[in-house]
């Protein structure tokens, strides 16, 4: 494929929303204009491909969205796209609208769908990592991660005011079903006494010992940050077990939930999204396909989509050591 064969690029957001997706969409549309090709926004992720729900986009159509969370194209998880029949419909609508290539903004599930679509119909695509979990291989940071961290830190800082005023122990559950990046980094930044993540083998006994040690050294209140995928049975079960061992503790549980997905993206997420959106368009024009655009050591890199899907970023052991030292 030569650069001149691509005349129109379709862009969609799929899976869970993440702050900065709008900034990435804006970058894709304006990069298309810069390189004098057309751009089509596909509504509701792969559902829009199946149901021919698309809109033509120009630079003015994406004004004033760089500061907005969520995605103005909407997003969805498409069960129909998992079927061969659904993907056939999607391909027919792709050709009907003269779309030559796709930019897919989402996580590993979205990339898996795009990869299968490419294998079946030879549709060129490049993925852009948009997920707050930061667990996708091939990039140091994913779009939305930094904003989610700052949301958690702001919430925990406010909870600390109450914890200190009432000598309470707060258990705070954050997102991270399979990865502890949000919990570990926000826990360090917010001064948590303990951080429980899926990657570590934790125990209620070790948690109680830590809380007891801090109490012996004069600490009257504590914050414990727990990733939702932690293996001890969930934040409420952990709180119940600690309370049973220490009925004297005034324990409260806060589940931050989906507030971590929303909000105006940080500067870092806006810049990251802008760089990766442009990189995706330039990659397609340079006859690259079946890749994910990412950032490594502050440079744009492309990773084979199979690697981005199958591999995962690993927790930095140094950060675990930092968390342990600071919890004294």
C-alpha positions as a printed Julia matrix, in Angstrom:
328×3 Matrix{Float64}:
   0.0     0.0    0.0
   1.32    3.46  -0.87
   0.63    6.71   0.88
  -1.69    7.85  -1.9
  -4.06    4.86  -1.59
  -5.6     6.07   1.69
  -8.13    8.8    1.04
 -10.42    8.38   4.06
  -9.79    7.23   7.63
 -12.47    6.12  10.07
 -11.98    6.64  13.81
 -13.84    5.05  16.7
 -13.66    4.74  20.48
 -14.43    1.37  22.01
 -14.63   -0.27  25.43
 -14.5     1.73  28.64
 -14.19    5.49  28.27
 -11.06    7.3   29.42
 -10.25   11.0   29.87
  -8.3    12.15  26.83
 -10.2    10.13  24.24
 -11.7    13.36  22.89
  -8.23   14.86  22.6
  -7.14   11.81  20.59
 -10.19   12.08  18.32
  -9.43   15.75  17.76
  -5.84   14.92  16.83
  -6.89   12.23  14.35
  -9.37   14.55  12.59
  -6.97   17.47  12.38
  -4.08   15.27  11.23
  -6.32   13.97   8.45
  -7.07   17.53   7.4
  -3.37   18.42   7.55
  -2.53   15.55   5.2
  -5.53   16.36   3.0
  -7.54   13.21   3.54
 -11.1    12.77   4.82
 -12.03   11.56   8.3
 -15.17    9.76   9.4
 -16.31    9.45  13.02
 -17.87    6.08  13.82
 -20.47    6.28  16.59
 -20.74    3.84  19.52
 -17.59    1.9   18.68
 -17.98   -1.18  16.5
 -21.75   -0.86  16.79
 -21.52    2.18  14.52
 -19.73    0.12  11.88
 -22.39   -2.58  12.02
 -25.34   -0.17  11.9
 -23.79    2.4    9.54
 -23.88    5.14  12.17
 -21.14    7.49  11.01
 -20.51   11.19  10.56
 -18.0    13.11   8.46
 -15.69   15.2   10.6
 -13.63   18.31   9.92
 -11.37   20.48  12.11
 -14.25   22.66  13.34
 -16.32   19.61  14.31
 -13.78   18.78  17.02
 -13.32   22.26  18.48
 -13.66   22.74  22.24
 -13.46   19.04  23.07
  -9.81   18.72  24.12
 -10.78   19.62  27.68
 -13.76   17.27  27.89
 -13.75   13.81  29.45
 -15.52   10.83  27.9
 -15.88   10.55  24.13
 -18.18   12.58  21.92
 -18.4     9.65  19.5
 -19.75    7.52  22.38
 -18.47    4.05  23.13
 -19.9     0.59  23.59
 -18.95   -3.07  23.87
 -20.4    -4.79  20.81
 -21.49   -8.4   21.19
 -22.53   -8.51  17.54
 -19.03   -7.58  16.39
 -17.81  -10.76  18.1
 -19.67  -12.76  15.44
 -18.54  -13.34  11.85
 -21.91  -12.08  10.62
 -21.54   -8.85  12.58
 -18.06   -8.24  11.22
 -19.31   -8.91   7.69
 -21.93   -6.17   8.14
 -19.24   -3.86   9.48
 -17.01   -4.51   6.48
 -19.83   -3.88   4.01
 -20.56   -0.52   5.66
 -16.87    0.29   5.66
 -16.7    -0.18   1.9
 -20.05    1.56   1.38
 -18.59    4.67   3.03
 -15.26    4.37   1.15
 -13.27    4.1    4.38
  -9.76    2.86   3.63
  -8.35    2.44   7.14
  -9.27    2.66  10.83
  -7.91    4.28  13.98
  -9.2     2.34  16.98
  -8.97    4.1   20.36
  -9.48    1.71  23.27
  -7.98   -1.15  25.26
  -6.92   -4.72  24.58
 -10.49   -5.91  23.92
 -10.94   -3.23  21.27
  -7.59   -4.14  19.72
  -8.51   -7.83  19.67
 -11.63   -7.0   17.64
  -9.65   -4.83  15.23
  -7.03   -7.55  14.84
  -9.62  -10.18  13.89
 -11.28   -7.68  11.52
  -7.93   -7.05   9.85
  -7.2   -10.77   9.48
 -10.59  -11.46   7.91
 -10.94   -8.46   5.61
  -7.43   -6.98   5.36
  -8.57   -3.62   6.74
  -5.55   -1.48   7.71
  -5.73   -0.15  11.26
  -3.64    1.32  14.05
  -4.65    1.2   17.7
  -4.35    4.04  20.18
  -4.28    2.92  23.86
  -7.14    4.55  25.76
  -7.67    3.0   29.19
  -7.18    4.26  32.73
  -5.6     0.97  33.88
  -2.22    1.57  32.16
  -1.76   -2.17  31.65
  -1.28   -2.29  27.87
   2.12   -3.45  26.68
   4.01   -1.21  24.26
   3.53    2.17  25.92
   4.76    3.72  29.15
   1.4     5.43  29.65
  -2.11    4.94  28.34
  -4.57    7.76  27.68
  -6.63    8.47  30.79
  -4.26    6.96  33.33
  -2.76   10.22  34.58
  -6.19   11.83  34.97
  -7.51    8.81  36.89
  -4.5     8.99  39.22
  -5.14   12.64  39.96
  -8.83   11.95  40.59
  -7.93    9.27  43.12
  -5.35   11.46  44.84
  -7.81   14.31  45.19
 -10.41   11.98  46.7
  -7.98   10.35  49.12
  -6.64   13.74  50.24
 -10.2    14.7   51.19
 -10.8    11.39  52.95
  -7.61   11.93  54.95
  -9.08   15.1   56.44
 -11.96   13.07  57.86
  -9.73   10.15  58.86
  -7.47   12.48  60.82
 -10.34   14.36  62.46
 -11.97   11.16  63.72
  -8.96    8.83  64.15
 -10.4     6.48  61.56
  -9.02    3.81  59.26
 -10.24    4.26  55.69
 -10.2     1.44  53.17
 -10.37    3.0   49.69
 -11.1     0.79  46.68
  -9.81    2.03  43.33
 -10.15    0.61  39.83
  -7.77   -2.09  38.69
  -9.45   -5.44  38.13
  -6.31   -7.03  36.69
  -3.61   -4.47  37.37
  -2.48   -2.42  40.36
  -0.96    0.61  38.63
  -3.62    3.05  39.85
  -3.57    1.7   43.4
   0.21    1.61  43.72
   0.96    5.05  42.31
  -1.98    6.85  43.92
  -1.23    5.11  47.21
   2.35    6.35  47.21
   1.33    9.86  46.17
  -1.41   10.13  48.8
   0.64    8.68  51.67
  -1.3     5.44  52.13
  -0.34    3.2   55.04
  -0.86    0.09  52.91
  -1.51   -0.7   49.25
  -3.06   -3.99  48.14
  -2.76   -4.95  44.46
  -3.47   -8.06  42.35
   0.22   -8.56  41.53
   1.2    -9.04  45.18
   0.35  -11.9   47.52
  -1.15  -10.01  50.45
  -2.78  -11.27  53.64
  -5.13   -9.79  56.22
  -2.6   -10.75  58.88
   0.14   -8.69  57.22
  -2.27   -5.76  56.87
  -3.2    -5.94  60.55
   0.46   -6.13  61.54
   1.17   -3.01  59.51
  -1.72   -1.1   61.08
  -0.59   -2.21  64.54
   2.99   -1.06  63.92
   1.81    2.35  62.76
  -0.41    2.67  65.82
   2.52    1.82  68.09
   4.55    4.64  66.54
   1.81    7.17  67.21
  -0.29    7.09  64.04
  -3.94    7.68  64.92
  -5.48    7.31  61.47
  -4.63    5.37  58.34
  -5.5     5.12  54.66
  -5.39    1.73  52.93
  -5.69    1.78  49.12
  -7.02   -1.45  47.58
  -7.25   -2.33  43.88
 -10.62   -3.84  43.0
  -8.89   -6.98  41.68
  -7.05   -7.67  44.94
  -7.3   -11.38  45.79
  -8.53  -11.27  49.4
 -12.25  -11.14  48.62
 -12.9    -7.45  48.07
 -12.68   -4.29  50.12
 -15.76   -5.01  52.27
 -14.54   -8.51  53.15
 -11.09   -7.16  54.03
 -12.64   -4.46  56.23
 -14.83   -7.07  57.92
 -11.87   -9.31  58.73
  -9.75   -6.45  60.06
 -12.67   -5.21  62.16
 -13.09   -8.69  63.65
  -9.44   -8.69  64.74
  -9.52   -5.07  65.89
 -13.0    -4.12  67.1
 -11.48   -0.95  68.56
 -10.74    0.44  65.06
 -13.18    2.93  63.59
 -13.19    1.57  60.02
 -14.84    3.14  57.0
 -14.98    1.9   53.39
 -15.06    4.13  50.32
 -15.4     2.75  46.78
 -14.41    5.42  44.28
 -15.91    3.56  41.31
 -16.58    5.25  38.01
 -15.66    8.77  39.1
 -12.15    7.63  38.18
 -13.17    7.41  34.52
 -14.56   10.92  34.26
 -13.36   14.47  34.46
 -11.37   16.9   32.39
  -8.1    15.27  31.22
  -4.82   16.46  32.68
  -2.18   18.23  30.61
  -0.21   14.99  30.36
  -3.21   13.07  28.99
  -4.06   15.81  26.5
  -0.54   15.91  25.13
  -0.23   12.11  25.07
  -3.56   11.74  23.27
  -2.62   14.43  20.74
   0.72   12.81  19.95
  -0.73    9.31  19.58
  -3.69   10.45  17.46
  -1.37   12.13  14.98
   1.04    9.17  15.07
  -1.79    6.79  14.17
  -2.71    8.81  11.07
   0.9     9.21  10.0
   1.5     5.51  10.54
  -1.4     4.55   8.27
  -0.22    6.98   5.6
   3.22    5.38   5.86
   1.59    2.0    5.06
   1.87    0.71   8.63
  -0.93   -1.52   9.92
  -1.82   -3.97  12.68
   0.16   -1.89  15.15
  -0.44    0.16  18.28
   0.98    3.65  18.67
   2.54    4.23  22.06
   5.11    6.23  24.01
   8.4     4.78  25.22
  11.0     7.04  26.87
   8.96   10.0   25.59
   9.26    8.86  21.95
   6.46    7.57  19.74
   6.85    3.85  18.99
   4.75    1.24  17.21
   4.14   -2.19  18.74
   2.68   -5.22  16.9
  -0.92   -5.51  17.99
  -0.46   -9.18  19.0
   2.14   -8.11  21.56
   0.01   -5.23  22.83
  -2.86   -7.66  23.41
  -1.02  -10.67  24.83
   1.62   -8.99  26.95
   1.03   -6.62  29.87
   3.02   -3.89  31.54
   4.52   -5.13  34.78
   4.53   -3.41  38.14
   7.84   -1.71  38.92
   9.39   -3.49  41.93
  11.13   -0.25  42.9
   7.74    1.38  43.43
   6.71   -1.45  45.75
   9.9    -0.87  47.76
   9.15    2.87  47.86
   5.64    2.17  49.17
   7.0    -0.13  51.89
   9.62    2.36  53.03
   7.17    5.27  53.18
   4.61    3.3   55.19
   6.84    3.27  58.28
